[in-house]
Amino acid sequence: MSDDLPLAAEFPAATREQWQGLVARVLKGKPFDTLVARTADGLAIEPLYARAHEPSTAGRAQARWQVMGRIDHPDPSAANAQALEELDGGANGLVLVGAGSLGANGYGLMPVADTIARALEGVYLDAGIAIEFDLGPQTKDLPLALAALVKGLVPASLDIRCGFDPLGASVRNGGFPVPWAQFAPLAAALAADLAAQGFTRSLLVADGRAVHGAGGTEAQELAYVTAVAVTYLRALEARGIALPDARRMIFFRLAADADQFLTIAKFRALRQLWARIEESCGLAPAPAFIAAETAWRMMTRNDPQVNILRATIATFTAAIGGADAITVLPFTAACGLPDGFARRVARNTQLVLIEEAGLARVADPTAGTGWSEALTNELCHAAWALFQEIDAMGGAPAALEEGFIQGKVAAARAERERAVATRKDTIVGANEFPDLGEAPAAVLDVARVSVPAMPVAVEIEPLPQTRLAEPYEALRDASDRTLSATGARPKVFLANLGASADFTERATFAKNFFEASGIAALGNDGFANRDDLVAAFKTSGARLACLCGTDADYARAAADTARALKEAGARALYLAGRPGAHEDAWRAAGIDSFIHAGCDVLAILQAGHQVR
């Protein structure tokens, strides 16, 4: 007897046309395209996909990814304690973060002779532990110290990723120390020397975090790392290193953020792009090694606990997308140097997904799904087109010198910043759902470190590394300074009109709106008449006021209430809602700004902080 229960066989197969008919009834005449979303690269995300007929394979080679712990304490002894704690807690790899590197965020190992020996004391490098470097221009010699440290061991048996990235370091430093034509042979010679000592894998890294952290798109990040990897491949080949050996000397590092579909597709697309490069070189494609780090640009300093959720989504997407190693930024990283608890949460984020969610049991879970195959393919095409533009200019070094890559990324960053300013893109804890009463995050009492910039012979425009929440955090800082100096934050009086049921929705919107910048919203239960409202405003001591009510209440009382509040001393007056045909009359009555979905939230809040 068969155990199959073909229940669906008794029902007629559903068709796409039937689904579209149901959708059309819901849309009520609106075009179907209203359900189609667009990525920052302009790629369409459809509301429904059919199963892919020819699934691709884009997963990692091994089943389980490496759980990497960040080692970034400037004191080597404290860094050693971090390393041992990470390994004892379940990590099977360490990322040694050099000061001044792309991922240092103000901390990191200093370029001192015995730093590596002290930081790795008691760590058994031949016990299957992965070591990866995140290097800056000033800390490029740290892997050489490790190479000297492992004498007596067989380098080929160790899992060490040196992470030299001369192009990325130059972007970080603002230029090349010598023209690239002279710089490339030096980098290739360093790799050749290490290869002669037995270090033949993962010497150079193409690091996409430079583009992602500067606000770039997924296709831009992919095109950049592909172009950088090809540049390194050519430099190694020019040194006389055979292409099959040269490609093993290169690995990739991508940022993983909370946009789960795009991040999954991005990691899958990179494997396909690199396979295309290998085929163009006459090589049979071999699995590329891709490391992931949860994105710096999505982190917030305020309400940092939400970063745990962001990091969990980002880790999930990197794992599903096929990352070979994942590093999770601790949730307090934007507040200072994370303590042991924050690092433990970061580490356990991965361990739970491996051990309890079982994400490592399937190599490429989204293979064959319509959305993943379509989005991966579209990202490949967009990234390849941009890569070809870069290559036609002479490759990544020339494109960076001319500012071509920086210009593309700057345009994308401007669009992203505009979306955050208007709250089209929501950042919980920053531009939405702020908490002015939150306790400060616990971080280590360690001063930030700085390393001097390296000399530059050929200047290039750097790619600035920013977090999207920073403009709102700057306003919160201004509010904190006012609180410290005067004992009170800047405040806005909510001039609620009508009954509580009438004004609550817009009063809640206004509170959320203003407190995103640290301007405390003074709520109330409404007022019996206008005189009571004005008296309450005078008593509040606020310089700002915001009318909150229904459209009917506004039509009846907004103009008179606005004039009364201005006469009572309101320096800036807002109305929660769209003005429509009343705008001219209401502005004439004294209303300065209208707050609503789609308005420039950041500009209005910045102006509000200037009111005295």
C-alpha positions as CSV (number, residue, x, y, z in Angstrom):
1,M,0.0,0.0,0.0
2,S,1.4,3.4,-0.9
3,D,1.9,6.0,1.8
4,D,1.3,8.8,-0.7
5,L,-1.7,10.9,-0.1
6,P,-2.3,12.9,-3.3
7,L,-4.9,15.2,-1.7
8,A,-4.3,18.0,-4.2
9,A,-5.0,15.6,-7.1
10,E,-8.7,15.8,-6.3
11,F,-8.7,19.6,-7.0
12,P,-8.2,21.3,-10.3
13,A,-4.8,23.0,-10.7
14,A,-4.8,26.7,-10.0
15,T,-3.6,28.9,-12.8
16,R,-1.8,32.3,-12.8
17,E,-4.8,33.8,-14.6
18,Q,-7.0,32.8,-11.7
19,W,-4.7,34.4,-9.2
20,Q,-4.5,37.6,-11.4
21,G,-8.2,37.7,-11.4
22,L,-8.4,37.7,-7.7
23,V,-5.7,40.3,-7.5
24,A,-7.5,42.5,-10.0
25,R,-10.6,42.5,-7.7
26,V,-8.5,43.6,-4.8
27,L,-6.7,46.3,-6.8
28,K,-10.0,47.8,-7.9
29,G,-8.8,49.2,-11.2
30,K,-5.2,50.0,-10.1
31,P,-2.6,48.7,-12.5
32,F,-0.9,45.4,-11.7
33,D,2.5,47.2,-11.7
34,T,1.6,48.7,-8.3
35,L,2.6,45.3,-6.8
36,V,6.0,45.3,-8.5
37,A,8.8,46.6,-6.3
38,R,12.1,48.0,-7.6
39,T,15.5,47.5,-6.1
40,A,18.2,50.2,-5.9
41,D,19.5,48.8,-9.1
42,G,16.2,49.2,-10.8
43,L,15.5,45.4,-10.9
44,A,11.9,44.4,-10.7
45,I,10.7,42.2,-7.9
46,E,7.4,40.5,-9.0
47,P,4.6,39.6,-6.5
48,L,4.5,36.0,-7.7
49,Y,7.1,33.8,-9.5
50,A,6.7,30.4,-11.2
51,R,9.1,27.6,-10.3
52,A,12.3,27.8,-12.2
53,H,12.7,25.2,-14.9
54,E,16.5,25.2,-14.9
55,P,17.7,25.6,-11.4
56,S,21.3,26.8,-10.9
57,T,23.7,25.6,-8.2
58,A,25.3,28.3,-6.2
59,G,25.9,27.0,-2.7
60,R,29.1,26.6,-0.6
61,A,31.3,23.6,-1.0
62,Q,31.1,22.4,2.6
63,A,27.9,21.9,4.6
64,R,28.6,24.1,7.6
65,W,29.9,27.6,7.4
66,Q,32.7,28.9,9.7
67,V,31.5,30.8,12.7
68,M,33.9,33.7,13.0
69,G,34.6,35.8,16.1
70,R,35.9,39.4,15.8
71,I,39.1,40.1,17.6
72,D,39.5,43.9,17.8
73,H,40.7,45.0,21.2
74,P,43.7,47.3,20.9
75,D,45.4,45.7,23.8
76,P,46.9,42.4,22.7
77,S,46.4,40.7,26.0
78,A,42.7,41.7,26.0
79,A,42.5,40.6,22.4
80,N,43.9,37.2,23.5
81,A,41.2,36.9,26.1
82,Q,38.6,37.7,23.4
83,A,40.0,35.1,21.1
84,L,40.0,32.3,23.8
85,E,36.5,33.3,24.8
86,E,35.2,33.1,21.2
87,L,36.7,29.7,20.7
88,D,35.5,28.4,24.1
89,G,32.0,29.7,23.2
90,G,31.7,27.8,20.0
91,A,33.4,29.9,17.3
92,N,35.7,27.9,15.0
93,G,37.4,30.9,13.4
94,L,38.8,34.3,14.3
95,V,38.9,37.5,12.4
96,L,41.9,39.6,13.4
97,V,40.8,43.2,12.8
98,G,43.7,45.6,12.2
99,A,43.4,49.2,13.4
100,G,42.4,51.5,10.5
101,S,40.9,48.6,8.5
102,L,37.6,48.8,6.8
103,G,35.9,46.9,9.6
104,A,37.8,48.4,12.5
105,N,35.1,51.0,13.4
106,G,37.5,52.9,15.6
107,Y,39.3,50.0,17.3
108,G,41.5,47.0,16.2
109,L,44.9,45.4,16.7
110,M,47.8,47.9,16.5
111,P,50.7,47.5,14.1
112,V,53.2,46.4,16.8
113,A,55.8,43.7,16.4
114,D,54.5,41.2,19.0
115,T,50.8,41.9,18.5
116,I,49.9,38.7,16.8
117,A,52.0,36.4,19.1
118,R,50.4,37.9,22.2
119,A,46.9,38.0,20.7
120,L,47.0,34.3,19.6
121,E,48.8,32.9,22.7
122,G,47.2,29.6,23.6
123,V,45.4,29.3,20.3
124,Y,46.2,26.0,18.5
125,L,46.4,27.0,14.9
126,D,46.7,23.4,13.7
127,A,43.4,22.4,15.4
128,G,41.2,23.3,12.5
129,I,40.7,26.9,13.5
130,A,40.3,29.5,10.7
131,I,42.2,32.7,10.9
132,E,41.2,35.6,8.7
133,F,42.7,39.1,8.6
134,D,40.8,42.4,8.1
135,L,43.7,44.7,7.2
136,G,44.2,48.4,6.8
137,P,47.0,50.3,5.1
138,Q,48.9,50.5,8.4
139,T,48.4,46.9,9.5
140,K,49.3,45.1,6.3
141,D,52.2,43.4,7.9
142,L,50.2,41.5,10.5
143,P,49.8,38.3,8.4
144,L,53.6,38.3,7.9
145,A,54.0,38.1,11.7
146,L,51.6,35.1,11.8
147,A,53.5,33.5,8.9
148,A,56.7,33.7,11.0
149,L,54.8,32.4,14.1
150,V,53.7,29.1,12.5
151,K,57.1,27.9,11.5
152,G,57.3,24.2,12.3
153,L,53.8,23.7,11.1
154,V,52.7,22.8,7.6
155,P,51.2,26.0,6.1
156,A,49.0,24.0,3.7
157,S,47.3,22.3,6.6
158,L,46.4,25.6,8.2
159,D,43.2,27.6,7.4
160,I,44.7,31.1,7.2
161,R,43.2,33.9,5.0
162,C,45.8,36.7,4.9
163,G,43.3,39.2,3.4
164,F,45.7,41.5,1.6
165,D,43.7,44.0,-0.3
166,P,45.9,46.7,-1.8
167,L,43.0,48.3,-3.8
168,G,40.7,48.3,-0.8
169,A,43.4,49.7,1.4
170,S,44.1,52.5,-1.1
171,V,40.4,53.4,-1.2
172,R,40.4,53.5,2.5
173,N,43.6,55.6,2.6
174,G,42.6,58.0,-0.2
175,G,45.2,56.9,-2.8
176,F,48.0,54.6,-3.9
177,P,51.4,54.9,-2.3
178,V,52.9,54.5,-5.8
179,P,51.2,54.3,-9.2
180,W,49.3,51.1,-9.6
181,A,51.6,49.9,-12.4
182,Q,54.4,49.8,-9.8
183,F,52.1,48.8,-6.9
184,A,50.6,45.7,-8.5
185,P,54.0,43.9,-8.9
186,L,54.8,44.5,-5.2
187,A,51.5,43.0,-4.1
188,A,52.0,40.0,-6.4
189,A,55.6,39.5,-5.2
190,L,54.3,39.4,-1.6
191,A,51.8,36.7,-2.5
192,A,54.5,34.8,-4.4
193,D,56.8,34.9,-1.4
194,L,54.1,33.6,0.9
195,A,53.3,30.9,-1.6
196,A,56.9,29.9,-1.6
197,Q,56.6,29.4,2.1
198,G,53.6,27.1,1.7
199,F,50.8,29.7,2.1
200,T,49.0,29.1,-1.2
201,R,45.4,29.9,-0.5
202,S,43.3,33.0,0.2
203,L,46.2,35.5,0.3
204,L,44.3,38.4,-1.4
205,V,40.7,39.5,-0.8
206,A,38.2,41.3,-3.0
207,D,36.2,43.1,-0.3
208,G,32.8,44.4,-1.2
209,R,32.2,46.1,2.1
210,A,33.9,49.2,0.8
211,V,31.0,49.7,-1.7
212,H,28.2,48.5,0.6
213,G,29.3,50.7,3.5
214,A,29.4,53.7,1.2
215,G,25.7,53.2,0.3
216,G,26.3,51.2,-2.9
217,T,23.8,48.8,-4.6
218,E,24.0,45.1,-4.8
219,A,25.1,45.1,-8.5
220,Q,27.7,47.8,-7.7
221,E,29.2,45.7,-4.9
222,L,29.3,42.6,-7.1
223,A,30.8,44.5,-10.0
224,Y,33.4,46.0,-7.7
225,V,34.6,42.7,-6.1
226,T,34.6,41.0,-9.5
227,A,36.7,43.8,-11.0
228,V,39.1,43.8,-8.0
229,A,39.5,40.0,-8.2
230,V,40.3,40.2,-11.9
231,T,42.9,42.9,-11.2
232,Y,44.6,40.6,-8.6
233,L,44.4,37.7,-11.0
234,R,46.1,39.6,-13.7
235,A,48.8,40.9,-11.3
236,L,49.5,37.3,-10.1
237,E,49.7,36.0,-13.6
238,A,52.1,38.8,-14.6
239,R,54.3,37.5,-11.7
240,G,54.4,34.1,-13.4
241,I,51.9,32.4,-11.1
242,A,49.8,30.0,-13.1
243,L,46.1,30.9,-13.2
244,P,44.9,27.7,-11.5
245,D,47.2,28.6,-8.6
246,A,46.4,32.3,-8.7
247,R,42.7,31.9,-8.4
248,R,43.2,29.9,-5.2
249,M,45.0,32.9,-3.8
250,I,41.9,35.1,-4.0
251,F,38.8,35.0,-1.8
252,F,35.8,37.3,-1.5
253,R,34.2,39.2,1.3
254,L,30.6,40.6,1.1
255,A,28.3,42.6,3.4
256,A,25.1,40.9,4.5
257,D,22.2,43.1,5.4
258,A,18.6,42.7,6.5
259,D,17.2,42.8,2.9
260,Q,17.0,39.1,2.9
261,F,15.9,38.4,-0.7
262,L,18.6,40.7,-2.2
263,T,21.3,39.4,0.1
264,I,20.6,35.8,-0.8
265,A,20.6,36.6,-4.5
266,K,23.8,38.6,-4.1
267,F,25.8,35.8,-2.6
268,R,24.5,33.3,-5.2
269,A,25.2,35.7,-8.0
270,L,28.9,36.2,-7.0
271,R,29.5,32.5,-7.4
272,Q,28.1,32.6,-10.9
273,L,30.0,35.7,-11.9
274,W,33.3,34.3,-10.7
275,A,32.6,31.0,-12.6
276,R,32.1,33.1,-15.7
277,I,35.5,34.7,-15.1
278,E,37.1,31.4,-14.6
279,E,35.6,30.0,-17.8
280,S,36.8,33.1,-19.7
281,C,40.3,32.3,-18.4
282,G,40.0,28.7,-19.7
283,L,39.6,27.3,-16.2
284,A,37.0,24.8,-15.0
285,P,35.1,26.6,-12.3
286,A,36.0,25.8,-8.8
287,P,34.1,26.9,-5.7
288,A,35.0,30.4,-4.6
289,F,35.5,31.1,-0.9
290,I,33.1,33.8,0.2
291,A,33.2,35.4,3.6
292,A,30.3,37.5,5.0
293,E,30.1,40.2,7.6
294,T,26.8,41.6,8.8
295,A,26.5,45.2,7.4
296,W,27.8,48.2,9.2
297,R,25.5,50.6,7.4
298,M,22.4,49.0,8.9
299,M,23.5,49.3,12.5
300,T,22.0,51.9,14.9
301,R,23.5,53.4,18.0
302,N,20.1,54.1,19.6
303,D,17.9,51.2,20.5
304,P,20.8,48.9,19.7
305,Q,18.9,45.8,20.7
306,V,17.1,46.0,17.4
307,N,20.5,45.3,15.8
308,I,20.2,41.7,17.1
309,L,17.2,41.2,14.9
310,R,18.9,42.9,11.9
311,A,22.0,40.7,12.4
312,T,19.9,37.6,12.7
313,I,18.2,38.3,9.4
314,A,21.6,39.1,7.8
315,T,23.2,35.9,9.1
316,F,20.2,33.9,7.8
317,T,20.5,35.5,4.4
318,A,24.3,34.9,4.2
319,A,23.9,31.3,5.3
320,I,21.1,30.6,2.8
321,G,23.0,32.4,0.1
322,G,26.0,30.1,0.6
323,A,28.6,32.1,2.6
324,D,31.6,30.0,3.7
325,A,32.3,32.0,6.7
326,I,30.2,34.5,8.6
327,T,31.1,37.3,11.0
328,V,28.4,38.9,13.0
329,L,28.9,42.5,14.3
330,P,28.0,42.6,18.0
331,F,24.8,44.6,18.5
332,T,26.5,47.4,20.4
333,A,29.3,47.9,17.8
334,A,28.0,51.4,16.9
335,C,28.1,52.4,20.6
336,G,31.7,51.5,21.4
337,L,33.9,48.5,21.8
338,P,31.4,45.6,22.5
339,D,31.6,43.7,25.8
340,G,31.5,40.0,26.3
341,F,27.7,39.8,26.4
342,A,27.3,41.5,23.0
343,R,29.9,39.2,21.5
344,R,28.3,36.2,23.0
345,V,24.9,37.2,21.4
346,A,26.7,37.7,18.0
347,R,28.3,34.3,18.3
348,N,25.1,32.5,19.4
349,T,23.1,34.1,16.6
350,Q,25.1,31.8,14.3
351,L,25.1,28.8,16.5
352,V,21.4,28.8,17.0
353,L,20.9,29.0,13.2
354,I,23.3,26.1,12.7
355,E,22.3,23.8,15.6
356,E,18.7,24.5,16.1
357,A,17.4,25.9,12.8
358,G,19.5,23.4,10.8
359,L,20.4,26.0,8.1
360,A,23.7,24.2,7.2
361,R,22.0,21.0,6.3
362,V,21.2,22.1,2.7
363,A,23.9,23.6,0.5
364,D,21.6,25.9,-1.7
365,P,18.1,26.0,-0.2
366,T,16.6,28.5,-2.7
367,A,17.9,26.7,-5.9
368,G,15.0,26.3,-8.2
369,T,12.7,28.8,-6.5
370,G,11.4,31.3,-9.0
371,W,12.2,34.5,-7.1
372,S,15.7,33.4,-6.2
373,E,16.7,32.2,-9.7
374,A,15.2,35.3,-11.3
375,L,16.7,37.8,-8.9
376,T,20.1,36.0,-9.0
377,N,20.1,36.1,-12.8
378,E,19.1,39.7,-13.0
379,L,21.8,40.7,-10.5
380,C,24.3,38.8,-12.5
381,H,23.4,40.7,-15.7
382,A,23.4,44.1,-14.0
383,A,26.7,43.5,-12.2
384,W,28.3,42.0,-15.4
385,A,27.3,45.1,-17.4
386,L,28.9,47.4,-14.8
387,F,32.0,45.1,-14.6
388,Q,32.4,45.4,-18.3
389,E,32.3,49.2,-18.1
390,I,35.0,49.1,-15.4
391,D,37.1,46.6,-17.3
392,A,36.9,48.7,-20.5
393,M,38.3,51.7,-18.6
394,G,41.4,49.7,-17.7
395,G,40.1,47.8,-14.7
396,A,39.4,48.6,-11.1
397,P,42.5,50.8,-10.5
398,A,41.8,53.1,-13.4
399,A,38.1,53.3,-12.6
400,L,38.9,54.2,-9.0
401,E,41.5,56.8,-10.1
402,E,39.0,58.4,-12.4
403,G,36.3,58.4,-9.8
404,F,33.9,56.3,-11.9
405,I,33.1,53.7,-9.2
406,Q,32.9,56.4,-6.5
407,G,30.4,58.4,-8.7
408,K,28.2,55.4,-9.2
409,V,28.2,54.7,-5.5
410,A,27.6,58.3,-4.5
411,A,24.5,58.5,-6.7
412,A,23.1,55.3,-5.0
413,R,24.0,56.7,-1.6
414,A,22.1,59.9,-2.3
415,E,19.0,57.9,-3.2
416,R,19.3,55.7,-0.1
417,E,19.8,58.7,2.2
418,R,16.7,60.4,0.6
419,A,14.7,57.3,1.3
420,V,15.8,57.3,5.0
421,A,15.2,61.0,5.3
422,T,11.6,60.6,4.0
423,R,11.1,57.4,6.0
424,K,10.4,55.4,2.8
425,D,13.1,53.2,4.3
426,T,12.4,52.5,7.9
427,I,15.1,52.2,10.5
428,V,13.6,51.1,13.8
429,G,15.1,53.1,16.7
430,A,16.3,55.9,14.4
431,N,13.6,57.3,12.1
432,E,10.8,55.1,13.5
433,F,9.7,54.1,17.0
434,P,12.4,55.9,19.0
435,D,12.8,55.4,22.7
436,L,13.9,58.6,24.5
437,G,14.0,56.8,27.8
438,E,16.4,54.0,26.8
439,A,19.3,53.1,29.0
440,P,22.8,53.6,27.6
441,A,24.3,50.4,26.0
442,A,27.0,48.6,28.0
443,V,30.3,48.7,26.2
444,L,33.9,48.4,27.3
445,D,35.7,51.5,28.6
446,V,38.3,51.6,25.9
447,A,39.4,54.7,24.0
448,R,39.1,54.7,20.2
449,V,42.4,54.3,18.5
450,S,43.8,56.1,15.4
451,V,46.6,55.3,13.1
452,P,48.3,57.9,10.9
453,A,47.4,57.8,7.2
454,M,50.0,56.4,4.8
455,P,51.8,58.6,2.3
456,V,49.9,58.9,-1.0
457,A,51.4,59.4,-4.4
458,V,48.3,59.0,-6.5
459,E,45.2,60.4,-4.9
460,I,41.8,58.7,-5.3
461,E,38.5,59.7,-3.9
462,P,37.8,57.4,-0.9
463,L,34.5,55.6,-0.4
464,P,33.1,57.0,2.9
465,Q,31.8,54.4,5.3
466,T,28.6,55.6,7.0
467,R,25.6,54.2,8.9
468,L,22.2,55.2,7.5
469,A,21.0,56.2,11.0
470,E,23.7,58.8,11.6
471,P,21.7,61.9,10.6
472,Y,19.0,61.1,13.1
473,E,21.6,60.2,15.7
474,A,23.2,63.6,15.3
475,L,19.9,65.2,16.2
476,R,19.5,62.9,19.2
477,D,23.0,63.9,20.3
478,A,21.9,67.6,20.1
479,S,18.9,66.7,22.2
480,D,21.1,64.9,24.8
481,R,23.4,68.0,25.0
482,T,20.3,70.2,25.7
483,L,19.2,67.7,28.3
484,S,22.6,67.8,30.0
485,A,22.8,71.6,29.9
486,T,19.2,72.5,30.9
487,G,17.7,69.4,32.5
488,A,15.1,69.0,29.8
489,R,15.0,68.0,26.1
490,P,13.6,70.2,23.3
491,K,9.9,69.7,23.3
492,V,6.9,70.0,21.1
493,F,3.4,70.6,22.4
494,L,0.7,68.4,20.8
495,A,-2.3,70.6,20.2
496,N,-4.9,67.9,20.1
497,L,-8.3,68.8,18.7
498,G,-11.6,67.1,19.3
499,A,-12.1,63.8,21.2
500,S,-9.4,61.3,22.0
501,A,-10.7,58.9,19.4
502,D,-10.3,61.6,16.8
503,F,-6.8,62.8,17.5
504,T,-5.0,59.7,18.8
505,E,-3.8,58.4,15.5
506,R,-2.2,61.6,14.3
507,A,-0.9,62.4,17.8
508,T,0.8,59.1,17.9
509,F,2.2,59.8,14.4
510,A,3.5,63.2,15.6
511,K,5.1,61.8,18.7
512,N,7.0,59.2,16.7
513,F,7.9,61.8,14.2
514,F,9.4,64.4,16.6
515,E,11.0,62.0,19.0
516,A,13.1,60.4,16.2
517,S,15.2,63.6,16.6
518,G,15.1,63.7,20.4
519,I,12.3,66.4,20.5
520,A,10.0,65.2,23.3
521,A,6.3,65.2,22.4
522,L,4.1,66.5,25.2
523,G,0.8,64.6,24.9
524,N,-2.5,65.2,26.6
525,D,-6.1,64.0,26.7
526,G,-7.5,66.9,24.6
527,F,-9.2,70.1,25.7
528,A,-12.7,71.4,26.3
529,N,-12.0,74.6,24.3
530,R,-9.3,76.6,22.6
531,D,-8.6,78.7,25.6
532,D,-7.7,75.7,27.7
533,L,-5.5,74.4,24.8
534,V,-3.6,77.7,24.6
535,A,-3.2,77.9,28.4
536,A,-1.7,74.4,28.4
537,F,0.7,75.3,25.7
538,K,1.9,78.4,27.6
539,T,2.4,76.3,30.8
540,S,4.3,73.6,28.9
541,G,7.3,75.9,28.1
542,A,7.5,74.4,24.6
543,R,8.5,76.5,21.6
544,L,7.1,74.1,19.1
545,A,3.5,73.0,18.7
546,C,1.8,70.5,16.4
547,L,-1.9,70.4,15.6
548,C,-3.4,66.9,15.7
549,G,-6.9,65.9,14.8
550,T,-9.2,64.8,12.0
551,D,-9.6,66.5,8.6
552,A,-13.0,67.8,9.8
553,D,-11.5,69.3,12.9
554,Y,-8.8,70.9,10.9
555,A,-11.3,72.5,8.5
556,R,-13.3,73.8,11.5
557,A,-10.6,75.0,13.8
558,A,-7.0,74.7,12.4
559,A,-6.7,78.3,11.3
560,D,-8.0,80.0,14.5
561,T,-6.1,77.6,16.7
562,A,-2.9,78.3,14.8
563,R,-3.3,82.0,15.1
564,A,-3.9,81.6,18.9
565,L,-0.8,79.4,19.3
566,K,1.4,81.8,17.4
567,E,0.1,84.7,19.5
568,A,0.9,82.6,22.6
569,G,4.5,82.3,21.6
570,A,4.8,79.2,19.3
571,R,8.0,79.7,17.3
572,A,7.3,76.9,14.9
573,L,3.9,75.4,14.2
574,Y,3.2,72.1,12.5
575,L,0.0,70.2,11.4
576,A,-0.1,66.4,11.3
577,G,-1.6,65.6,7.9
578,R,-1.7,66.8,4.3
579,P,-3.0,70.4,3.8
580,G,-4.7,69.8,0.5
581,A,-6.6,72.8,-0.7
582,H,-6.2,74.6,2.7
583,E,-2.5,75.0,2.5
584,D,-2.4,78.7,1.6
585,A,-4.9,79.7,4.2
586,W,-3.3,77.6,6.9
587,R,0.1,78.9,6.2
588,A,-1.3,82.4,6.3
589,A,-2.7,81.5,9.8
590,G,0.8,80.6,11.0
591,I,1.3,76.9,10.3
592,D,4.9,76.5,9.1
593,S,5.1,72.8,8.2
594,F,2.9,69.8,7.4
595,I,4.1,66.4,8.6
596,H,2.8,63.3,6.8
597,A,4.0,60.2,5.1
598,G,6.4,61.0,2.4
599,C,7.5,64.4,3.7
600,D,11.2,65.2,4.2
601,V,11.2,64.2,7.9
602,L,14.9,64.8,8.4
603,A,14.8,68.4,7.0
604,I,11.8,69.3,9.1
605,L,13.4,67.9,12.2
606,Q,16.7,69.6,11.5
607,A,14.9,72.9,11.1
608,G,13.0,72.3,14.4
609,H,16.3,72.0,16.3
610,Q,17.2,75.4,15.1
611,V,14.2,77.1,16.6
612,R,15.1,79.2,19.6
